[in-house]
Amino acid sequence: MSHWVLKGIKHEFICENTNEWDPHPVSMTNTEIVETEYHALADGPRGPQIATHMNTIALQFPVKSVHTETVNILHNFIHHALIRVSNEGKVGMGLI
């Protein structure tokens, strides 16, 4: 729960989830990077629900306004991305 994308998110929330992960390993060119840079942030009965990979946040559910927690996750992602973009190249302002 300490990851920035989960800021203000409840430990449990309701969202639409009709699918399971369907990875396509044929498109992975360097599995070592995937294995070392992939982190599951939240899971459920259908597997990981929120995962990170380098600069990507993957959700197993759609962002819908009727499920406010999903919108908050998107808001956190956009907020973090804007901070990164505005701080890049500034002296003394490391990436968050």
Number of C-alpha atoms within 10 A of each C-alpha: 12 7 8 13 21 19 13 12 15 10 8 9 10 11 16 13 12 9 9 13 11 7 8 7 9 6 8 11 9 9 11 9 12 13 10 10 12 14 15 14 17 15 12 9 7 12 12 17 18 19 16 16 15 11 7 10 17 13 18 20 15 13 17 13 10 11 14 15 20 21 15 18 21 18 14 18 16 13 13 15 14 11 12 15 10 11 15 13 11 9 7 8 11 10 13 10
